[in-house]
């Protein structure tokens, strides 16, 4: 259930990030529509939260803005999976989790 809430929170923030990025770049919905092949109506609904984002929609937008998909969805930075950042001690041993 917590995973669902996290996913909803991430998806709800996408629209605002899309609008902010588009405006920062000085692009209009029409120009973005031409660059992505996504209708102006669909782009507008994505930005306003009226439509849930999908990979099918987000990938062309990320390409058009030349940003990683992670930036559009607000994914947290991912560190090196081989590096464990929270060592703990137990039974005289140091354990990295």
Backbone bond lengths (Angstrom), bond angles and torsions (degrees), N, CA, C in turn:
res aa  C-N    CA-C-N  psi(-1)  N-CA   C-N-CA  omega(-1)  CA-C   N-CA-C  phi
1 X - - - 1.448 - - 1.530 110.68 -
2 X 1.331 117.60 -40.44 1.458 120.49 178.08 1.525 111.05 -63.36
3 X 1.343 116.09 -35.75 1.456 120.47 178.02 1.519 110.85 -61.35
4 X 1.323 116.30 -40.40 1.470 121.33 178.31 1.517 111.21 -62.49
5 X 1.337 116.49 -43.28 1.467 120.97 178.75 1.523 110.46 -63.14
6 X 1.345 116.33 -42.01 1.459 120.56 178.57 1.522 110.72 -61.68
7 X 1.324 116.36 -44.52 1.458 121.30 179.68 1.523 110.88 -62.95
8 X 1.313 117.09 -44.46 1.468 120.86 178.32 1.523 110.76 -61.79
9 X 1.316 116.91 -40.62 1.461 120.71 178.93 1.517 111.71 -62.79
10 X 1.321 116.48 -42.32 1.464 121.02 178.48 1.522 109.73 -64.82
11 X 1.327 116.70 -47.57 1.469 120.78 -178.14 1.522 111.77 -64.51
12 X 1.323 117.44 -36.13 1.466 120.32 -179.91 1.525 112.31 -67.40
13 X 1.313 117.97 -26.09 1.455 120.78 -179.34 1.520 114.70 -86.62
14 X 1.327 117.45 -9.78 1.463 121.17 -176.15 1.523 111.76 -64.33
15 X 1.309 117.40 -44.22 1.463 121.26 -176.63 1.517 112.75 -56.86
16 X 1.313 115.97 -46.20 1.464 120.32 179.72 1.528 111.05 -64.09
17 X 1.338 116.76 -39.71 1.469 119.77 178.24 1.530 110.89 -65.61
18 X 1.348 116.35 -39.65 1.464 120.21 178.68 1.530 110.82 -61.47
19 X 1.322 115.91 -47.11 1.471 120.38 -179.07 1.540 110.29 -63.32
20 X 1.325 116.18 -45.61 1.465 120.40 -178.87 1.525 110.82 -60.82
21 X 1.314 116.90 -45.64 1.455 121.29 -179.25 1.530 110.93 -63.53
22 X 1.315 116.72 -44.30 1.465 120.78 179.78 1.525 110.84 -61.00
23 X 1.329 116.00 -45.15 1.469 120.13 -178.86 1.527 111.74 -68.52
24 X 1.339 117.43 -38.80 1.462 120.80 176.93 1.525 111.17 -59.66
25 X 1.304 115.39 -32.97 1.467 120.32 -178.46 1.524 112.22 -88.46
26 X 1.326 116.13 -3.12 1.456 120.17 178.40 1.516 113.79 71.03
27 X 1.322 117.21 24.52 1.464 121.61 -178.61 1.525 110.55 -93.82
28 X 1.302 115.92 146.83 1.465 120.76 174.00 1.525 108.28 -95.07
29 X 1.320 115.77 164.46 1.460 119.26 175.66 1.527 110.27 -60.88
30 X 1.318 116.33 -37.08 1.466 120.45 179.90 1.526 111.06 -63.55
31 X 1.328 116.75 -45.87 1.465 120.48 179.22 1.520 111.04 -63.31
32 X 1.323 117.12 -42.46 1.464 120.71 178.85 1.522 110.54 -65.77
33 X 1.315 116.47 -37.76 1.460 121.11 177.57 1.530 110.34 -60.84
34 X 1.321 116.43 -43.96 1.462 120.58 179.42 1.525 111.49 -65.30
35 X 1.319 116.62 -36.84 1.466 121.12 -178.47 1.528 112.63 -74.07
36 X 1.329 116.89 -28.55 1.464 120.24 -174.01 1.528 114.10 -106.98
37 X 1.325 116.78 -22.50 1.467 119.45 -174.26 1.516 112.40 81.32
38 X 1.318 116.88 9.99 1.470 122.61 178.20 1.520 106.92 -98.14
39 X 1.316 116.82 136.13 1.463 119.88 -176.63 1.532 111.58 -63.54
40 X 1.327 114.98 152.50 1.465 121.46 177.31 1.521 109.56 -57.72
41 X 1.319 116.61 -41.54 1.462 121.57 -179.63 1.532 111.24 -59.86
42 X 1.316 116.37 -45.65 1.471 120.51 179.86 1.521 110.85 -65.21
43 X 1.327 116.97 -43.20 1.473 120.08 177.96 1.522 110.98 -60.52
44 X 1.327 116.03 -43.30 1.462 120.62 179.51 1.526 110.97 -62.43
45 X 1.329 116.74 -42.95 1.468 119.43 179.24 1.517 111.93 -67.84
46 X 1.331 117.54 -33.94 1.473 120.20 174.99 1.525 110.33 -62.07
47 X 1.323 115.95 -46.83 1.465 120.15 -178.17 1.520 112.98 -66.25
48 X 1.323 116.90 -33.58 1.465 119.96 -177.86 1.527 112.77 -87.96
49 X 1.326 117.04 -5.63 1.463 120.71 -179.51 1.510 112.98 86.96
50 X 1.320 117.59 6.35 1.466 121.56 179.66 1.516 113.11 -77.13
51 X 1.318 116.48 -12.18 1.461 121.27 177.96 1.518 108.59 -138.11
52 X 1.334 114.73 136.04 1.461 119.16 179.05 1.516 109.72 -74.66
53 X 1.316 117.39 137.85 1.459 120.55 178.76 1.524 111.33 -71.77
54 X 1.305 116.09 147.00 1.461 122.08 174.94 1.519 107.73 -132.93
55 X 1.311 116.34 163.52 1.463 119.84 178.05 1.520 110.71 -59.35
56 X 1.316 115.98 -37.65 1.467 121.10 179.93 1.533 111.51 -57.69
57 X 1.321 117.26 -31.50 1.458 121.89 179.15 1.527 112.25 -93.04
58 X 1.323 116.72 -38.55 1.461 120.04 -174.37 1.527 113.89 -73.82
59 X 1.323 117.29 -34.42 1.464 119.54 -178.47 1.533 112.72 -60.91
60 X 1.352 119.52 -49.20 1.468 117.95 178.40 1.538 112.83 -64.51
61 X 1.327 116.90 -32.02 1.472 119.80 178.19 1.521 109.82 -67.53
62 X 1.334 117.09 -43.84 1.465 121.07 178.28 1.528 110.01 -61.15
63 X 1.330 116.96 -41.81 1.470 120.17 178.47 1.523 111.18 -63.96
64 X 1.326 116.58 -43.98 1.470 120.62 -178.53 1.527 111.33 -62.35
65 X 1.322 116.72 -37.52 1.473 120.63 -179.92 1.531 112.10 -88.65
66 X 1.340 115.98 -6.95 1.465 122.79 -177.65 1.526 111.95 55.28
67 X 1.333 114.35 50.81 1.463 121.38 176.56 1.521 108.38 -128.68
68 X 1.323 117.76 154.16 1.463 119.50 176.11 1.532 110.33 -68.70
69 X 1.295 115.68 149.55 1.463 121.94 179.33 1.529 110.87 -56.05
70 X 1.326 116.67 -35.60 1.468 121.16 179.12 1.523 111.75 -55.24
71 X 1.318 116.52 -36.08 1.464 120.11 -179.13 1.527 111.14 -67.13
72 X 1.327 116.85 -35.49 1.466 119.99 -179.81 1.519 111.96 -70.33
73 X 1.318 116.50 -37.26 1.463 118.96 -176.58 1.521 112.96 -93.12
74 X 1.323 116.71 -5.14 1.461 119.35 177.46 1.508 112.88 72.29
75 X 1.330 115.97 33.70 1.464 119.71 179.81 1.521 109.64 -67.71
76 X 1.325 117.14 141.77 1.465 119.47 177.70 1.520 109.73 -68.21
77 X 1.330 117.69 151.54 1.456 119.61 178.61 1.525 110.23 -62.09
78 X 1.296 114.80 140.39 1.457 120.21 -178.46 1.516 107.97 -107.13
79 X 1.300 114.66 125.90 1.463 119.34 178.35 1.509 110.61 -84.42
80 X 1.286 114.73 -177.27 1.451 121.04 178.15 1.533 107.96 -67.98
81 X 1.340 118.01 121.69 1.472 119.61 -177.18 1.521 113.18 -65.66
82 X 1.319 116.73 -14.75 1.467 119.45 179.55 1.519 111.76 -82.75
83 X 1.325 117.06 -13.75 1.457 121.05 -177.55 1.520 108.85 -98.38
84 X 1.280 116.95 122.02 1.455 122.11 178.67 1.531 107.14 -97.82
85 X 1.314 116.46 124.50 1.462 118.94 -172.47 1.522 114.44 -96.86
86 X 1.313 118.74 -10.52 1.462 119.60 -176.08 1.525 111.49 -123.14
87 X 1.315 116.30 80.59 1.462 117.51 177.23 1.525 110.76 -73.26
88 X 1.313 115.89 148.13 1.461 120.55 175.74 1.518 108.36 -137.57
89 X 1.302 115.37 161.38 1.453 119.96 -179.45 1.513 109.50 -109.16
90 X 1.287 114.53 142.08 1.459 119.88 176.59 1.513 109.25 -158.42
91 X 1.272 117.01 134.83 1.470 124.21 -179.89 1.530 112.70 47.87
92 X 1.326 114.91 41.18 1.455 118.98 176.76 1.523 114.19 79.40
93 X 1.304 117.21 1.08 1.473 120.78 179.83 1.510 110.58 -113.81
94 X 1.285 114.95 152.48 1.474 120.69 176.12 1.526 106.87 -96.78
95 X 1.315 116.62 124.14 1.466 121.44 -176.37 1.520 108.94 -118.03
96 X 1.306 116.47 131.84 1.456 121.27 177.15 1.526 108.80 -103.16
97 X 1.332 115.59 129.06 1.475 120.20 -179.26 1.483 110.36 -117.79
